[in-house]
Amino acid sequence: MTTALKYTPEHTKAGADDDYRQVLDDLSTASVQRNFDPYLDIDWDAPEMAIVVDDPRWILDREVDPVGRHPWYQQLPVDKQIEIGMWRQANVAKVGLQFESILIRGLMQYSFKLPNGAKEFRYTTHESKEECNHTLMFQEFVNRTGMDVPGAKVGYRVVSPLIPLAATVFPSVFFFGVLGGEEPIDHIQKDFLRSRANLHPTMAAVMQLHVAEEARHISFAHHLLRETIPRKGRVQRFLLSLMLPLTMRILCGAIVVPPRTFRKRFAVPDEVIRDIFWRSPESKLFLRNVFGDVRMLGEQCGLMNPVSRPLWRVLGIGGRPSRYRSEPTYTAA
């Protein structure tokens, strides 16, 4: 079970907390000793990795994927389910690529202002390198599907150049955004892998590689926020307690909900989209489950109060916090 660390100054200088410093050393060492290269660790050209248009393994899993579980999708002809499944999985990869690109730029902004000797500098640079590999991996996957997908919604893509600036001006909010993007993608991919869904080997390889390294990235954001937020003033902490659920809800919608291109290309009725995102009981449960770990973090950082708790519920992402990082969703409802 993850436990909160003792709270001390943010950067690793005199008086910094030994536990926090050790965590940063361990994460950096792990990045050196256990890392992946998508062009060495994925055999893209192996016969079993070939991507063909009539492969039923592209059909979306009805237990895990929000679109796949809806009756509208399940009643479609098999060839249409395959096409939609391939398009959706390619688009999720494209969204992941776009988010990682923003994250890389933000991490570089954040590390730029760090003082000499700050251990955060080494780890954030390791993480940036790994995220660059993820963008290569996601784009390679998209290219091989042959799907010309746009990725995130237009509004998200328009404001993306401005988001990394928050890493310098509002670093806590930036790392909220890191979790708001990483947690939904990580949650969905772990659910797919846990369910042993009949994934295409290429999709499975991409997910496995991404989940393995993303664990470090999420761990760093959790430890950094637990280290820095409790030392802030009362007003700052109150404002951050409101920003945390708002950031999670906004970014989850930007990352998980497909763009209008999806609705137009496949003639998805508006009623179906509203049902999937997020009106049906199953979709509401999915939305709550995504942020169990972040609710745990909010408790550890002292960001749960009589005003912020109702806000989590109003936004549809309330619920009990996870008991430990990556608690399976079937026990976290």
SELOKE-344435 format. One record per residue: residue number from 1; residue in three letters; x, y, z of N, C-alpha, C in turn. Coordinates in steps of 0.2 Angstrom, whole numbers, plus 2048, in hexadecimal, padded with zeros to 3 digits. Example, Ala and Ser with C-alpha at 12.3 -4.5 7.8 and 13.67 -1.06 7.14 Angstrom:
2
PT    i   aa   nX   nY   nZ  caX  caY  caZ   cX   cY   cZ
PT    1  ALA  842  7E4  827  83E  7EA  827  842  7F0  827
PT    2  SER  840  7F5  823  844  7FB  824  840  800  827
END
This chain:
333
PT    i   aa   nX   nY   nZ  caX  caY  caZ   cX   cY   cZ
PT    1  MET  804  7FA  800  800  800  800  804  806  800
PT    2  THR  803  80B  7FC  807  811  7FC  805  816  802
PT    3  THR  80A  818  805  809  81C  80B  80C  823  809
PT    4  ALA  809  828  80D  80C  82F  80B  813  830  80F
PT    5  LEU  817  834  80B  81D  835  80E  81D  83B  813
PT    6  LYS  822  83C  817  823  842  81B  824  848  817
PT    7  TYR  821  84D  818  821  853  814  826  858  816
PT    8  THR  82A  85A  811  830  85E  812  831  862  80B
PT    9  PRO  836  867  80B  837  86B  805  837  867  7FF
PT   10  GLU  835  86B  7F9  834  868  7F3  83A  865  7F0
PT   11  HIS  83F  869  7EF  845  867  7EC  84A  864  7F0
PT   12  THR  84E  85F  7ED  853  85B  7F1  859  85F  7F3
PT   13  LYS  859  864  7F8  85E  868  7FA  85E  866  802
PT   14  ALA  862  86B  806  862  86A  80D  85B  869  810
PT   15  GLY  85A  864  814  854  864  818  84F  860  814
PT   16  ALA  851  85D  80E  84C  859  80A  84B  853  80D
PT   17  ASP  845  850  80C  843  849  80F  847  844  80C
PT   18  ASP  84A  83F  810  84E  83A  80E  849  835  80A
PT   19  ASP  843  833  80D  83F  82F  809  83D  831  802
PT   20  TYR  83C  837  801  83A  83A  7FB  840  83A  7F6
PT   21  ARG  846  83C  7F9  84C  83B  7F5  84D  834  7F2
PT   22  GLN  84C  82F  7F7  84D  828  7F5  849  826  7F0
PT   23  VAL  842  828  7F0  83D  827  7EB  840  829  7E4
PT   24  LEU  842  82F  7E4  845  832  7DD  84B  82E  7DB
PT   25  ASP  84F  82C  7DF  855  828  7DD  853  821  7DB
PT   26  ASP  84E  81E  7DE  84C  818  7DC  848  818  7D5
PT   27  LEU  844  81D  7D4  841  81E  7CE  846  81F  7C8
PT   28  SER  84B  823  7C9  850  825  7C4  854  81E  7C3
PT   29  THR  856  81B  7C8  859  814  7C7  855  810  7C3
PT   30  ALA  84F  80F  7C4  84A  80B  7C1  84A  80D  7B9
PT   31  SER  84A  813  7B8  84A  815  7B1  850  813  7AD
PT   32  VAL  855  813  7B0  85C  811  7AD  85C  809  7AC
PT   33  GLN  85A  806  7B1  85A  7FE  7B1  855  7FB  7AE
PT   34  ARG  84F  7FE  7AE  849  7FB  7AB  845  800  7A6
PT   35  ASN  847  800  7A0  844  804  79B  843  801  795
PT   36  PHE  83F  804  790  83D  800  78A  83E  805  784
PT   37  ASP  840  802  77E  840  805  778  83B  802  773
PT   38  PRO  836  806  771  830  803  76D  833  7FF  767
PT   39  TYR  839  801  764  83B  7FE  75E  840  7F8  75F
PT   40  LEU  841  7F7  766  845  7F1  768  841  7EC  76B
PT   41  ASP  83C  7EE  76F  838  7EA  773  831  7E8  770
PT   42  ILE  830  7EB  76B  82A  7E9  767  82C  7E7  760
PT   43  ASP  82A  7E0  75F  82C  7DE  758  826  7DF  753
PT   44  TRP  826  7E6  751  821  7E8  74D  820  7E4  746
PT   45  ASP  825  7E1  744  824  7DE  73D  823  7D6  73E
PT   46  ALA  822  7D4  744  821  7CD  745  81B  7CB  742
PT   47  PRO  81A  7C5  73F  814  7C3  73B  80E  7C3  740
PT   48  GLU  80E  7C2  746  808  7C2  74A  806  7C9  74C
PT   49  MET  80B  7CE  74B  809  7D5  74C  806  7D8  746
PT   50  ALA  805  7D5  741  802  7D8  73B  7FB  7DB  73C
PT   51  ILE  7F9  7E0  73A  7F3  7E4  73B  7EF  7E3  735
PT   52  VAL  7E9  7DF  735  7E5  7DE  72F  7DE  7E1  731
PT   53  VAL  7DA  7E3  72C  7D4  7E6  72D  7CE  7E2  730
PT   54  ASP  7CF  7DB  72F  7C9  7D7  731  7CB  7D3  737
PT   55  ASP  7CF  7D5  73B  7D1  7D1  741  7CC  7D3  746
PT   56  PRO  7C9  7CE  749  7C4  7CF  74E  7C7  7D1  755
PT   57  ARG  7CD  7D1  756  7D0  7D3  75C  7D0  7DA  75D
PT   58  TRP  7CE  7DE  758  7CD  7E5  758  7C6  7E7  75B
PT   59  ILE  7C2  7E2  75C  7BB  7E3  75F  7BC  7E6  766
PT   60  LEU  7B9  7EB  768  7BA  7EE  76F  7B7  7E9  774
PT   61  ASP  7BB  7E8  779  7B9  7E4  77F  7B2  7E7  782
PT   62  ARG  7AD  7E3  783  7A7  7E5  786  7A7  7E6  78E
PT   63  GLU  7AD  7E3  791  7AD  7E4  798  7B1  7EA  79A
PT   64  VAL  7B6  7EC  796  7BB  7F1  797  7BA  7F8  794
PT   65  ASP  7B9  7F8  78D  7B8  7FE  789  7B1  801  78A
PT   66  PRO  7B1  808  78B  7AA  80B  78C  7A6  80A  785
PT   67  VAL  7A9  80B  780  7A5  80A  779  7A3  803  778
PT   68  GLY  7A8  7FE  77A  7A7  7F7  779  7A1  7F4  77D
PT   69  ARG  7A0  7F7  782  79B  7F4  787  794  7F7  785
PT   70  HIS  793  7FB  780  78D  7FE  77F  789  7FA  77A
PT   71  PRO  782  7F9  77B  77E  7F5  776  77F  7F7  76F
PT   72  TRP  77F  7FE  76E  77F  800  767  785  7FD  763
PT   73  TYR  78B  7FD  766  791  7FA  763  790  7F3  762
PT   74  GLN  78E  7F0  767  78D  7E8  767  789  7E6  762
PT   75  GLN  784  7EA  760  77F  7E8  75B  781  7E9  754
PT   76  LEU  787  7EC  753  78A  7EE  74C  78C  7E8  749
PT   77  PRO  78D  7E7  742  790  7E2  73F  797  7E1  741
PT   78  VAL  79A  7DB  741  7A0  7DA  743  7A6  7DE  73F
PT   79  ASP  7A5  7DF  739  7AA  7E3  735  7AA  7EA  738
PT   80  LYS  7A4  7ED  73A  7A4  7F4  73C  7A7  7F4  743
PT   81  GLN  7A5  7EF  747  7A8  7EF  74E  7B0  7EF  74D
PT   82  ILE  7B3  7EB  749  7BA  7EB  748  7BD  7F1  746
PT   83  GLU  7B9  7F5  741  7BC  7FB  73E  7BC  800  744
PT   84  ILE  7B6  801  748  7B5  805  74D  7BB  804  753
PT   85  GLY  7BC  7FD  754  7C1  7FB  759  7C8  7FE  757
PT   86  MET  7C9  7FC  751  7D0  7FE  74F  7D1  806  74F
PT   87  TRP  7CC  80A  74D  7CC  811  74D  7CD  814  754
PT   88  ARG  7C9  811  758  7C9  813  75F  7CF  812  763
PT   89  GLN  7D2  80C  762  7D8  80A  765  7DE  80E  762
PT   90  ALA  7DE  810  75C  7E3  814  759  7E2  81B  75B
PT   91  ASN  7DC  81E  75C  7DB  824  75E  7DD  825  766
PT   92  VAL  7DC  820  76A  7DE  820  771  7E6  821  771
PT   93  ALA  7E9  81D  76D  7F0  81E  76C  7F3  825  76A
PT   94  LYS  7EF  828  765  7F1  82E  763  7F0  834  769
PT   95  VAL  7EA  833  76D  7E9  837  772  7EF  836  777
PT   96  GLY  7F1  830  778  7F6  82F  77D  7FD  832  77B
PT   97  LEU  7FE  832  774  804  835  771  803  83D  772
PT   98  GLN  7FE  840  771  7FD  847  772  7FE  849  779
PT   99  PHE  7FB  845  77E  7FC  847  785  803  846  787
PT  100  GLU  807  841  785  80E  840  786  812  846  784
PT  101  SER  810  848  77E  814  84E  77B  813  854  780
PT  102  ILE  80D  855  782  80C  85B  787  810  85A  78D
PT  103  LEU  810  854  790  813  852  796  81B  853  795
PT  104  ILE  81E  851  790  825  852  78F  827  859  78F
PT  105  ARG  823  85D  78B  824  864  78B  824  867  792
PT  106  GLY  81E  865  796  81E  868  79D  823  865  7A2
PT  107  LEU  825  85F  7A1  82B  85D  7A5  831  861  7A4
PT  108  MET  832  862  79E  838  866  79C  838  86D  79F
PT  109  GLN  832  870  79F  831  877  7A2  832  876  7A9
PT  110  TYR  82F  871  7AD  830  870  7B4  837  86F  7B6
PT  111  SER  83B  86B  7B2  842  86A  7B4  846  870  7B2
PT  112  PHE  844  874  7AE  848  87A  7AC  84A  87E  7B2
PT  113  LYS  845  87F  7B6  845  884  7BC  848  880  7C2
PT  114  LEU  84A  87A  7C2  84C  876  7C8  853  879  7CA
PT  115  PRO  855  879  7D0  85C  87B  7D2  861  875  7D1
PT  116  ASN  867  877  7D1  86C  872  7D1  86B  86D  7D7
PT  117  GLY  86C  867  7D5  86C  862  7DB  865  85F  7DC
PT  118  ALA  860  862  7D8  859  85F  7D9  859  858  7D6
PT  119  LYS  857  853  7DA  856  84D  7D7  850  84C  7D2
PT  120  GLU  84B  851  7D3  846  850  7CE  848  851  7C7
PT  121  PHE  84E  855  7C6  850  856  7BF  852  850  7BC
PT  122  ARG  855  84C  7BF  857  845  7BC  851  841  7BA
PT  123  TYR  84D  840  7BF  847  83C  7BE  842  83F  7B8
PT  124  THR  841  845  7B9  83C  848  7B3  840  847  7AC
PT  125  THR  846  848  7AC  849  847  7A6  849  840  7A3
PT  126  HIS  84A  83B  7A8  849  834  7A6  842  833  7A4
PT  127  GLU  83D  836  7A7  836  835  7A5  835  838  79E
PT  128  SER  838  83D  79D  836  840  797  839  83C  791
PT  129  LYS  83F  839  792  842  834  78D  83D  82E  78C
PT  130  GLU  83A  82C  791  836  826  791  82F  828  78D
PT  131  GLU  82D  82E  78F  827  830  78B  828  832  784
PT  132  CYS  82E  834  782  830  834  77B  82F  82E  777
PT  133  ASN  831  828  77B  831  822  778  829  820  777
PT  134  HIS  825  822  77C  81E  820  77C  81B  824  776
PT  135  THR  81D  82A  774  81A  82D  76E  81C  82A  768
PT  136  LEU  822  827  768  824  823  762  820  81D  761
PT  137  MET  81F  81A  767  81B  813  767  814  814  765
PT  138  PHE  811  81A  767  80A  81B  766  809  81D  75E
PT  139  GLN  80E  821  75C  80D  823  755  80E  81D  750
PT  140  GLU  813  819  752  814  813  74E  80E  80E  74E
PT  141  PHE  80B  80E  753  805  80A  754  7FF  80D  74F
PT  142  VAL  7FE  813  750  7F9  817  74C  7FB  816  744
PT  143  ASN  801  817  742  803  816  73B  801  80F  739
PT  144  ARG  803  80A  73D  802  803  73A  7FA  801  73A
PT  145  THR  7F6  805  73E  7EF  803  73D  7EC  806  736
PT  146  GLY  7EF  80B  734  7ED  80F  72E  7E7  813  72F
PT  147  MET  7E6  815  736  7E0  819  737  7E3  820  738
PT  148  ASP  7E0  825  734  7E2  82C  735  7DE  82F  73A
PT  149  VAL  7DF  82E  740  7DC  830  746  7DE  837  749
PT  150  PRO  7DA  83B  74B  7DC  842  74D  7DE  842  755
PT  151  GLY  7DC  83D  759  7DE  83D  760  7D9  841  764
PT  152  ALA  7DC  846  768  7D7  849  76D  7D3  84E  769
PT  153  LYS  7CE  851  76D  7C9  856  76A  7CD  85C  768
PT  154  VAL  7CA  860  764  7CD  866  761  7CF  86B  767
PT  155  GLY  7CB  86C  76B  7CC  871  771  7D3  86F  774
PT  156  TYR  7D3  868  776  7D9  866  77A  7DF  867  775
PT  157  ARG  7DF  866  76F  7E5  867  76B  7E7  86E  76A
PT  158  VAL  7E2  873  76A  7E3  87A  769  7E7  87D  76F
PT  159  VAL  7E5  87B  775  7E8  87E  77B  7EE  87A  77D
PT  160  SER  7F0  875  77A  7F5  871  77C  7FC  874  77C
PT  161  PRO  7FD  879  778  804  87D  779  804  881  77F
PT  162  LEU  7FF  883  782  7FF  887  788  800  882  78F
PT  163  ILE  7FD  87C  78E  7FD  878  794  804  877  798
PT  164  PRO  809  876  794  810  875  797  812  87B  79B
PT  165  LEU  810  881  79A  812  887  79E  810  886  7A5
PT  166  ALA  80B  882  7A6  808  881  7AD  80E  87E  7B2
PT  167  ALA  812  87A  7AF  817  877  7B2  81C  87C  7B6
PT  168  THR  81D  881  7B3  821  887  7B6  81D  88B  7BB
PT  169  VAL  817  88D  7B9  813  892  7BD  80F  88E  7C2
PT  170  PHE  80C  889  7C1  808  885  7C5  80A  87E  7C5
PT  171  PRO  80F  87C  7C8  812  875  7C7  80D  870  7CA
PT  172  SER  80A  872  7D0  805  86D  7D3  7FF  86B  7CE
PT  173  VAL  7FD  870  7CB  7F7  86F  7C6  7FA  86C  7C0
PT  174  PHE  800  86D  7BE  802  869  7B8  803  862  7BA
PT  175  PHE  805  860  7C0  805  859  7C2  7FF  856  7C3
PT  176  PHE  7FA  85A  7C5  7F3  858  7C5  7F1  856  7BE
PT  177  GLY  7F3  85A  7B9  7F2  858  7B2  7F5  852  7B0
PT  178  VAL  7FB  851  7B2  7FF  84B  7B0  7FB  845  7B2
PT  179  LEU  7F8  845  7B9  7F4  83F  7BB  7ED  83F  7B7
PT  180  GLY  7EA  845  7B6  7E4  845  7B2  7E4  842  7AB
PT  181  GLY  7EA  842  7A8  7EB  83F  7A2  7EE  837  7A3
PT  182  GLU  7F2  836  7A7  7F5  830  7A8  7F1  82B  7AB
PT  183  GLU  7ED  82D  7B0  7E9  828  7B4  7E4  825  7B0
PT  184  PRO  7E0  828  7AB  7DB  825  7A7  7DE  820  7A2
PT  185  ILE  7E3  822  79F  7E6  81E  79A  7E9  817  79E
PT  186  ASP  7EC  818  7A3  7EF  813  7A7  7EA  80E  7AA
PT  187  HIS  7E4  811  7AC  7DF  80D  7AF  7DC  809  7A9
PT  188  ILE  7DA  80C  7A4  7D7  808  79E  7DC  802  79C
PT  189  GLN  7E2  804  79B  7E7  7FF  798  7E8  7F9  79D
PT  190  LYS  7E8  7FB  7A4  7E9  7F5  7A9  7E2  7F1  7A9
PT  191  ASP  7DD  7F4  7A8  7D6  7F0  7A8  7D6  7EB  7A2
PT  192  PHE  7D9  7EE  79C  7D9  7E9  797  7DE  7E3  798
PT  193  LEU  7E4  7E5  79B  7E9  7E0  79C  7E6  7DB  7A2
PT  194  ARG  7E3  7DD  7A7  7E0  7D9  7AC  7DB  7D5  7AA
PT  195  SER  7D7  7D7  7A5  7D1  7D4  7A3  7D3  7CE  79E
PT  196  ARG  7D9  7CE  79C  7DC  7C9  797  7D7  7CA  790
PT  197  ALA  7D5  7D0  78F  7D1  7D1  789  7D5  7CE  782
PT  198  ASN  7D1  7CC  77D  7D4  7CA  777  7D7  7CF  773
PT  199  LEU  7DD  7D2  776  7E0  7D8  772  7E4  7D6  76C
PT  200  HIS  7E5  7DA  767  7E9  7D9  762  7F0  7D9  765
PT  201  PRO  7F5  7D5  763  7FC  7D5  766  7FF  7DB  766
PT  202  THR  7FE  7DF  761  802  7E6  760  7FF  7EB  766
PT  203  MET  7F8  7EB  767  7F5  7EF  76C  7F8  7EC  773
PT  204  ALA  7F8  7E6  774  7FA  7E3  77A  801  7E5  77C
PT  205  ALA  806  7E5  777  80D  7E7  778  80D  7EE  77A
PT  206  VAL  80A  7F2  776  80A  7F9  778  807  7FB  77F
PT  207  MET  802  7F8  781  7FF  7F9  787  804  7F6  78D
PT  208  GLN  807  7F0  78C  80B  7EE  791  812  7F2  792
PT  209  LEU  814  7F4  78D  81A  7F9  78D  818  7FF  791
PT  210  HIS  813  802  78F  811  809  791  80F  808  799
PT  211  VAL  80B  803  79B  80A  802  7A2  810  801  7A6
PT  212  ALA  815  7FD  7A4  81B  7FC  7A8  81E  802  7A9
PT  213  GLU  81F  807  7A5  823  80D  7A6  81E  812  7A9
PT  214  GLU  818  812  7A8  813  817  7AA  813  817  7B2
PT  215  ALA  814  811  7B5  814  810  7BC  819  815  7BF
PT  216  ARG  81F  815  7BD  823  81A  7BF  821  821  7BF
PT  217  HIS  81E  823  7B9  81D  82A  7B8  817  82C  7BD
PT  218  ILE  812  828  7BE  80D  829  7C2  80F  82A  7C9
PT  219  SER  814  825  7CB  816  825  7D2  81A  82B  7D3
PT  220  PHE  81E  82E  7CF  821  834  7D0  81D  83A  7D1
PT  221  ALA  817  83A  7CD  812  840  7CE  80F  83F  7D5
PT  222  HIS  80D  839  7D7  80A  838  7DE  80F  83B  7E3
PT  223  HIS  815  838  7E3  81A  83A  7E8  81C  842  7E8
PT  224  LEU  81C  845  7E2  81E  84C  7E2  818  850  7E5
PT  225  LEU  812  84E  7E3  80C  852  7E6  80C  851  7EE
PT  226  ARG  80D  84B  7F0  80C  849  7F7  812  84D  7FB
PT  227  GLU  817  84E  7F7  81D  852  7FB  81C  859  7FB
PT  228  THR  819  85C  7F6  819  863  7F5  812  867  7F8
PT  229  ILE  80C  864  7F6  806  867  7F8  805  868  7FF
PT  230  PRO  806  864  804  805  865  80B  809  86B  80E
PT  231  ARG  80E  86D  80A  812  873  80D  80F  87A  80B
PT  232  LYS  80A  87A  806  807  880  803  803  883  809
PT  233  GLY  801  889  808  7FD  88D  80C  7F6  88A  80C
PT  234  ARG  7F2  88C  811  7EB  88A  811  7E7  88B  80B
PT  235  VAL  7E7  892  809  7E3  894  803  7E5  890  7FC
PT  236  GLN  7EC  88F  7FC  7EE  88B  7F6  7EC  884  7F6
PT  237  ARG  7EC  881  7FC  7EA  87A  7FC  7E2  87A  7FB
PT  238  PHE  7DE  87F  7FD  7D7  87E  7FC  7D6  87F  7F4
PT  239  LEU  7D9  884  7F1  7D8  884  7EA  7DB  87E  7E6
PT  240  LEU  7E0  87B  7E8  7E2  875  7E5  7DE  86F  7E6
PT  241  SER  7DA  86F  7EC  7D5  86A  7ED  7CF  86A  7E8
PT  242  LEU  7CE  870  7E6  7C9  871  7E0  7CC  86F  7D9
PT  243  MET  7D2  871  7D8  7D5  870  7D2  7D6  869  7D0
PT  244  LEU  7D7  865  7D6  7D9  85E  7D5  7D3  85A  7D1
PT  245  PRO  7CD  85A  7D4  7C7  857  7D0  7C6  85A  7CA
PT  246  LEU  7C6  860  7C9  7C4  864  7C3  7C9  861  7BD
PT  247  THR  7D0  861  7BF  7D5  85F  7BA  7D3  858  7B8
PT  248  MET  7D2  853  7BD  7D1  84C  7BB  7CB  84C  7B6
PT  249  ARG  7C5  84F  7B8  7BF  84E  7B4  7C0  851  7AD
PT  250  ILE  7C3  857  7AC  7C4  85A  7A6  7C9  856  7A1
PT  251  LEU  7CE  854  7A4  7D3  850  7A0  7D1  849  79E
PT  252  CYS  7CD  846  7A3  7CA  83F  7A1  7C5  840  79B
PT  253  GLY  7C1  845  79B  7BD  846  796  7C1  847  78F
PT  254  ALA  7C6  84B  790  7CA  84D  78A  7CE  847  787
PT  255  ILE  7CF  842  78B  7D3  83C  789  7CF  836  787
PT  256  VAL  7CA  835  78B  7C6  82F  78A  7C0  830  785
PT  257  VAL  7BD  836  785  7B8  837  780  7BA  838  779
PT  258  PRO  7B8  834  774  7BA  835  76D  7B8  83B  76A
PT  259  PRO  7BC  83E  766  7BA  844  762  7B4  844  75E
PT  260  ARG  7B2  849  75B  7AC  849  757  7AD  845  751
PT  261  THR  7B3  845  74E  7B5  841  749  7B2  83A  749
PT  262  PHE  7B3  837  74F  7B1  830  750  7A9  830  74F
PT  263  ARG  7A5  834  752  79E  834  751  79C  835  74A
PT  264  LYS  79F  839  747  79D  83A  740  79F  834  73B
PT  265  ARG  7A5  832  73C  7A7  82C  738  7A3  826  738
PT  266  PHE  7A1  825  73F  79D  81E  740  796  820  741
PT  267  ALA  794  826  740  78D  827  741  78A  825  748
PT  268  VAL  78E  827  74D  78C  825  754  786  82A  756
PT  269  PRO  781  828  758  77B  82C  75B  77D  830  761
PT  270  ASP  77B  836  761  77D  83A  767  77B  837  76D
PT  271  GLU  775  834  76D  772  831  773  777  82B  776
PT  272  VAL  77A  828  771  77F  822  773  785  825  776
PT  273  ILE  788  82B  773  78E  82E  776  78C  831  77D
PT  274  ARG  786  834  77E  785  836  785  784  830  78A
PT  275  ASP  782  82B  787  781  825  78C  788  822  78E
PT  276  ILE  78C  822  789  793  81F  78A  797  824  78E
PT  277  PHE  796  82A  78D  79B  82F  790  796  835  793
PT  278  TRP  793  834  799  794  82F  79E  78E  82E  7A2
PT  279  ARG  788  82D  79E  782  82C  7A1  780  825  7A4
PT  280  SER  782  820  7A1  780  819  7A3  783  818  7A9
PT  281  PRO  780  813  7AD  783  811  7B4  78A  80E  7B3
PT  282  GLU  78B  80A  7AD  792  807  7AC  797  80D  7AB
PT  283  SER  795  812  7A7  79A  817  7A6  79B  81B  7AC
PT  284  LYS  796  81C  7B0  797  820  7B6  79C  81D  7BB
PT  285  LEU  79B  816  7BB  7A0  812  7C0  7A7  812  7BD
PT  286  PHE  7A7  812  7B6  7AE  812  7B3  7B1  819  7B5
PT  287  LEU  7AE  81E  7B5  7B0  825  7B6  7B3  825  7BD
PT  288  ARG  7AF  823  7C2  7B1  823  7C9  7B7  81F  7CA
PT  289  ASN  7B7  819  7C7  7BD  814  7C8  7C3  817  7C6
PT  290  VAL  7C3  81B  7C0  7CA  81D  7BD  7CE  821  7C3
PT  291  PHE  7CB  825  7C7  7CF  829  7CB  7CF  827  7D3
PT  292  GLY  7CE  821  7D4  7CF  81E  7DB  7D6  820  7DE
PT  293  ASP  7DB  81F  7DA  7E2  821  7DC  7E3  828  7DD
PT  294  VAL  7E0  82C  7D9  7E1  833  7DA  7DD  836  7E0
PT  295  ARG  7D7  832  7E2  7D4  834  7E8  7D8  832  7EE
PT  296  MET  7DB  82D  7EE  7E0  82B  7F3  7E5  830  7F4
PT  297  LEU  7E8  832  7EE  7ED  838  7EE  7EA  83E  7F2
PT  298  GLY  7E4  840  7F0  7E1  846  7F3  7E0  845  7FA
PT  299  GLU  7DF  83F  7FD  7DF  83E  804  7E5  83F  807
PT  300  GLN  7EB  83C  804  7F1  83D  806  7F4  844  806
PT  301  CYS  7F2  848  802  7F4  84F  801  7F0  854  805
PT  302  GLY  7EB  851  808  7E7  856  80C  7E2  85A  808
PT  303  LEU  7E0  858  802  7DC  85B  7FD  7D5  859  7FD
PT  304  MET  7D3  855  802  7CC  853  802  7C9  857  808
PT  305  ASN  7C4  85B  807  7C1  860  80C  7BA  860  80B
PT  306  PRO  7B6  863  80F  7AF  864  80E  7AC  867  808
PT  307  VAL  7B1  86B  805  7AF  86E  7FE  7B1  869  7F8
PT  308  SER  7B7  867  7F9  7B9  863  7F3  7B6  85C  7F2
PT  309  ARG  7B4  859  7F8  7B1  852  7F7  7AB  852  7F3
PT  310  PRO  7A6  857  7F5  7A0  857  7F1  7A2  859  7E9
PT  311  LEU  7A7  85D  7E8  7A9  85E  7E1  7AB  858  7DD
PT  312  TRP  7AE  853  7E1  7B0  84D  7DD  7A9  849  7DB
PT  313  ARG  7A5  849  7E0  79E  846  7DF  79A  849  7D9
PT  314  VAL  79A  850  7D9  796  853  7D4  799  852  7CD
PT  315  LEU  7A0  851  7CD  7A3  850  7C6  7A3  849  7C4
PT  316  GLY  7A0  845  7C8  79F  83E  7C7  7A5  839  7C8
PT  317  ILE  7AA  83C  7CB  7B0  838  7CC  7B2  837  7D4
PT  318  GLY  7AC  838  7D8  7AD  836  7DF  7AD  82F  7E1
PT  319  GLY  7AE  82D  7E7  7AE  826  7E9  7B4  825  7EE
PT  320  ARG  7B4  81F  7F0  7BA  81E  7F5  7C1  81E  7F2
PT  321  PRO  7C6  820  7F6  7CC  820  7F3  7CF  819  7F2
PT  322  SER  7D4  817  7EE  7D7  811  7ED  7DA  80F  7F4
PT  323  ARG  7DB  809  7F5  7DF  807  7FB  7E6  807  7FA
PT  324  TYR  7E8  806  7F4  7EF  806  7F1  7EF  807  7EA
PT  325  ARG  7F5  809  7E8  7F5  80B  7E1  7F3  805  7DC
PT  326  SER  7F0  807  7D7  7EE  802  7D2  7E9  7FD  7D4
PT  327  GLU  7E5  7FE  7D9  7E0  7FA  7DC  7DB  7F8  7D6
PT  328  PRO  7DA  7F1  7D5  7D6  7F0  7CF  7CF  7F3  7D0
PT  329  THR  7CC  7F5  7CB  7C5  7F9  7CB  7C0  7F5  7CE
PT  330  TYR  7C0  7EE  7CD  7BA  7EA  7CF  7BA  7EA  7D7
PT  331  THR  7BF  7EC  7DA  7BF  7ED  7E1  7BF  7F4  7E4
PT  332  ALA  7BF  7F9  7DF  7C0  800  7E1  7B9  804  7DF
PT  333  ALA  7B4  800  7DD  7AE  804  7DC  7AB  807  7E2
END
